[in-house]
């Protein structure tokens, strides 16, 4: 711009100059020749030049002026563009841009500031900033800052913070950077400020402050761990630190050895109250609640500790206190337990628990370091002893040290062992007389040694045969280093004469070793570059291939791997190519030459064999082992399902007792023509059907009550023949094959009948188009071989019932699930899935086993094994139906914790004329008996009740009233003692759910017995 102005000035100056010259020349001519002649006279040549120069100057001036005009317009556009960018910057800036005049009135604010205040720009501009947007409590402080900024300039509070109040009363904390605006005279005209919203940072700061306080305790403990070398001092300091820095009420630590024997304890905050705990710990009796913490890796919490707690650790505490305990553990080593008491509201605080866990880790680390340090000291002491021992051993070792001259092998220095090695009496004699150059058995060996040592500067493991003092030869191996500047070599030499002899012996033993491998019972092989290099005879026996087949170059190793495991083996090969680590032990599915699939356990080692990678492996056939494990797993799963089913059936029986009892009582109270009579009858029928289901569940879970007798299974099958034929129908042929001299078994007759019925029904359903059903009995002696085929089978004499059909058969998947309750292959509504599970439970409860053999399309055979006994079989008794419900006038005490069941029993017996006393618990029953001991004729009690069950109640009653009669009732019981007591005179059992007539008959039968 400045250059253009200069050009304009020069152009104007030259134009004016040339114009003046032209005027002067013209005047001269005018006065000289006159005006008339001037008009007709030619202009002089120099005046023409002057005018041309003037025109050129004016043209240049015009061009420059035109350029200046264009430049001015461009600058105007650029200025407008920059102003637009500045406005956009103000609106998009992530801070508040604020301009105030001297009266603190807003003259400028950007969009971000409007968004913070939630006001429009028009609502902010012109208002007093301090009075309108600063909280009242901060206005005076901000006003002082504003005045000092105006008075002192940027040196006063160039940066400060204060809160703003937005349109909705919310406060935001803003960090301000200020600049004082001044006029040309240096007077302050206002303030320009930028403000950053730091509200969230302040919140984060407060949070960080809390976290810093949280970790302070960890840091203190870390410092203790770093500096403290004594275990007892560390734990005492830690306990004190936890009380000082975290505000715990008390803290104690107990350490145990790997056998859970008490080692030591430390505490803080308990003092004499810790003595009972310490005595327990000394007796290796850690209180139960804290032992749980020692047995798991989770934090054990107690939200509220009552002051009356029996735990001595908690004496004197209030209900507002809680406790936490955690196992001290580092790298799978458990050291002990840490227990603290603290305010109850912090017990479930995740941050507090996290801190507590970190504290435990630091303490555990400290214990680990102290343990390592103790081990290090012990190791140093052992090392010192070892070094001393080593020095003594080295002095007497058969290893020589030597120094010889390069040019002739003259011995310059050696130790006593080297001298003795070559047959000299002392090192001095060897140094004086021995020269190795003349004593190599093979002179070429010395040349090879010298060539190597002169080339490499050293030689390692060089073997050579020497001649000693007495002329005897000896093999040596030495390693030496060249000292060229001294002209000698130094090294270590050892006598390997015996080794050489051993190598020769080894060659002889290799043949023996090869024979040992061949005769091994393990499958042994060697693979080199994915090809079988060697296999022993056992390998051929297992796979079915000959040795010539498998070691052939064309044989593919993958032919030995079943399809199921091929992907895994291929991945192993790929990893091996990439140099990744491979497992040394693994299992895979192998396939033999004849197609048999085997479970194989492999142990392999990989090594370099020359330039190739070799794999040496040993294989074990674990097919039979895996099959037995699968059987054991199935057995355990069935046990678990059985426990669940038994619990459900027991609780459901109580409900059914109430339902059927109330329905039966209601039926008795109404006329036979009453409209609800039919509904009540249906309720009774439904309850009975549900009762049958629970009996099946109890049978499966082995929770039902059995009345075993010594019986002949052939007799039971014969008695059921007609009924079984009706069940299967005319299109199925039934054949029974009873064994001669069949041994008796001890079992519940009714349950055995249930087993036969369920198996026959299952066979009938498997033959919808008819077929053949065979029931066969036999005596079997289970041997060790049969035990290996079936898991958990006791050897001995058994009686078997085999039920075979020619039906559809089962797949392996279905066969694995058939004994599970509610599993059925029938359509919805066609079966409950409890038939075979009931059979399973009855057989198991009777001490027997059941197995199924089935093939799809061939049929199935269910074989039941029951232990044989040597007693005589008893006659089978049948229970007759009761025509009339008996009544009575005696007094009966009903003890039942289920209200609904108790009410039913009371209503039934009162209706039959009995006087009734009722109790909800065993303790309540004892009180009733003490008040009416001369009036009570019989006690009806549930077997399983809280605190005191029926059996315990019976024992206590018989101590006071030996002749008191008791009738037990229950949904189930698994108590062996109870089953034994059932066989004693005067004791009877009633199965829930029961009908009114069953209860009345049982009561009457006991009361009438002697």
Secondary structure, 3 states (H helix, E strand, C coil): CHHHHHHHHHHHHHHHHHHHHHHHHHHHHHHHHCHHHHHHCCCCHHHHHHHHHHHHHHHHHHHHHHHHHHHHHHHHHHHHHHHHHHHHHHHHCCCEEEEEECCCEEEEECHHHHHHHCCCHHHHCCCEHHHHHCCHHHHHHHHHHHHHHHHHHHHCCCEEEEEEECCCCCEEEEEEEEEEEECCCCCEEEEEEEEEECHHHHHHHHHHHHHHHHHHHHHHHHHHHHHCCCHHHHHHHHHHHHHHHHCCCEEEEEEECCCCCEEEEEEECCHHHHHHHHHHHHCCCCCHHHHHHHHCCCCEEECCCCCCCCCHHHCCCCCCEEEEEEEEEECCEEEEEEEEEEEHHHCCCHHHHHHHHHHHHHHHHHHHHHHHHHHHHHHHHHHHHHHHHHHHHHHCCCEEEEEEECCCCEEEEECHHHHHHCCCCCHHHHHHHCEHHHHECCHHHHHHHHHHHHHHCEEEEEEEEEECCCCCEEEEEEEEEEECCCCEEEEEEEECHHHHHHHHHHHHHHHHHHHHHHHCCCEEEEEECCEEEEECHHHHHHHCCCHHHHCCCCCCHHHHECHHHHHHHHHHHHHHHHCCCCCCEEEEEEECCCCCEEEEEEEEEEEEECCEEEEEEEEEECHHHHHHHHHHHHHHHHHHHHHHHHHHHHHHHHHHHHHHHHHHHHHHHCCCCCCCHHHHHHHHHHHHHHHHHHHHHHHHHCCCCCCCEEECHHHHHHHCHHHHHHHHCCCEEEEEECCCCCCCEEECHHHHHHHHHHHHHHHHHCCCCCEEEEEEEEEEEECHHHHHHCCCCCCEEEEEEEEEECCCCCCHHHHCCCCCCCCCCCCCCCCCCCHHHHHHHHHHHCCCEEEEEEECCCEEEEEEEEEECCCCCCCCCCCCCCCCCCCCCCEEEEECCCHHHHHHHHHHHHHCCCEEEEECCHHHHHHHHHHCCCCCCEEEEECCCCCCCHHHHHHHHHHHCCCCEEEEEECCCCCHHHHHHHCCCCEEEEECCCCHHHHHHHHHHHHHCC
